[in-house]
């Protein structure tokens, strides 16, 4: 193809467009939002002529650090400045706003971090300003300077010439040496609240003559994570996509917003143990293609709203529209606050691991299924209270036992309490024809006293048991008045119990523990847990109240104190 036949170059005259984050950049202290503690202090400093030689501005991204630095520079160098309020019309103000003033030098600490750049600053500050009262150095991301550069800056920062000022800004204050911080007035910038961002966005949308619903504004404010600059950048994207009329669906496409009903379906599936509902939610999450750590973060926020909704008169903490606020308040009634806290802990761990795991989708799905298996929470105090009520009920029933039986049991206890080194004690010998269920029941209380001295945790559980049948050498033990897992603990320790049974009854016996369907009356006498042998094997308690609590915890959870 010849040159003459090639498509001619057409010069296009593009209209100049200023992005919203620059167009709406604050130009006065009064325009800054969410940083009242900073603006009030600086305004008063100008009123009283107490402006420092150096300022350290620190905080998250997009909250106004560099903007504040420029306003300070304008307030210092504006010829018509009054009490820290620049005119924004003079040459100095215009040049500082545009970043082209020769007496206000902005330096990027990330790309000018060496000692040579700091030496140049030390040389420049010696000379008086050209067209302004002060020569001002704004060093952004100052934490990126090298140690040698910080050391070179120290002396000049502490005692600059009368016409010299330093304004340092950083997002990582912990990386800045304390020797630098101590030579400046430090201002910590806060994340801007969602409410403040929403109010500013409404003003901007109205000025830009763009129709937008409240849900869209709330979604943008939530996504910005406390950064006004991020909020304006998202707003630019949404306007480019949707035009002059913006709906929540448009915002959802741009920022990857999952509908709130999906989160409610997720939490309801956990609460209702509805696996089919959870499967549908996981399919929806997978089809969106969104980063799973963002989904986990949004789920944490969802459960956070549910927790807040369980607290009375906490509606003001829910930064939501009325419809969604009422939805949370209604749904929270189905939940136990302790369960919600456990779910959030798991989701926080999930969010962290998703960034470091090789198969994030599988891990997300498996964690969701793990949440489906979560049982309802119960506090230790409630568990102990329930167990205590059962014990009281059992004691009231056992109070009708004839005195002769109690006396008989006390005699058995005294007989078995002889020291082990007493050689006069005769071993128990049982003939096979007399070893039956009636004999086992008769000796069951004494057997428990013996096993309690060696294995208190097992003995405590056996106190709530009763042997009910003996078929061959298989002994069935029914347990009553304890949680179901106590039966499992006995069966897991069956070999230990069988060994004690053999020592006591001189017969090989296999046991199986089952939960009794009815309340049973144990054959166990009252055991003195404070005898020397038992207390030496466990723990010396400080007072009677602690004794009761610890004993009850050991009893309910079938535990032992290790030391």
DASULWO-V331688 format. One record per backbone hydrogen bond with DSSP energy under -1.0 kcal/mol. CO is the residue of the C=O (numbers start at 1). NH is the residue of the N-H. If there is no record, write none. Layout:
co nh
CO NH
CO NH
This chain:
co nh
12 14
19 22
19 23
20 24
22 25
28 31
35 39
36 40
38 42
39 43
40 44
41 45
42 46
43 47
44 48
45 50
53 166
54 185
55 168
56 187
57 170
58 189
62 228
62 229
64 68
65 69
66 70
67 71
68 72
69 73
70 74
71 75
72 76
73 77
74 78
78 81
82 85
85 82
90 94
91 95
92 96
93 97
94 98
95 100
103 136
105 138
107 140
108 112
113 146
114 118
115 119
116 120
117 121
118 122
119 123
120 124
121 125
124 127
135 165
136 105
137 167
138 107
139 169
140 109
141 144
142 145
146 150
147 151
148 152
149 153
150 154
153 157
154 158
155 159
161 164
163 135
165 137
166 55
167 139
168 57
169 142
170 59
172 175
173 176
177 180
177 181
178 182
180 183
181 184
185 56
187 58
193 197
194 198
195 199
196 200
197 201
198 202
199 203
200 204
201 205
202 206
203 207
204 208
205 210
211 246
213 217
214 218
215 219
216 220
217 221
218 222
219 223
220 224
224 227
226 192
227 231
228 232
229 233
230 234
231 235
232 236
233 237
234 238
235 239
236 240
237 241
238 242
239 243
244 211
246 213
247 251
248 252
249 253
250 254
251 255
252 256
252 257
259 262
260 264
261 265
262 266
263 267
264 268
265 269
266 270
267 271
268 272
269 274
274 278
275 279
276 280
277 281
278 282
279 283
280 284
281 285
282 286
283 287
284 288
291 295
292 296
293 297
294 298
295 299
296 300
297 301
298 302
299 303
300 304
301 305
302 306
303 307
304 308
305 309
308 311
314 317
315 318
318 320
321 325
322 326
323 327
324 328
325 329
326 330
327 331
328 332
331 334
332 335
336 340
337 341
338 342
339 343
340 344
341 345
342 346
343 347
344 348
345 349
346 350
347 351
348 352
349 353
350 354
353 356
359 363
360 364
361 365
362 366
363 367
364 368
365 369
366 370
367 371
368 372
371 374
379 383
380 384
381 385
382 386
383 387
384 388
385 389
386 390
387 391
388 392
389 393
390 394
391 395
392 396
393 397
394 398
395 399
397 400
398 401
402 406
403 407
404 408
405 409
406 410
407 411
408 412
409 413
410 414
411 415
412 416
413 417
419 422
421 423
422 425
431 434
434 436
436 440
437 441
438 442
439 443
443 447
444 448
445 449
446 450
447 451
448 452
449 453
451 455
455 459
456 460
457 461
458 462
459 463
461 464
462 465
464 480
466 478
469 476
471 474
473 510
474 471
475 512
476 468
476 469
477 514
478 466
479 516
483 486
484 487
485 489
486 490
487 491
488 492
489 493
491 494
493 497
494 498
495 499
496 500
497 501
498 502
499 503
500 504
501 505
502 506
510 475
512 477
514 479
531 535
532 536
533 537
534 538
543 547
544 548
545 549
546 550
547 551
548 552
549 553
550 554
551 555
552 556
553 557
554 559
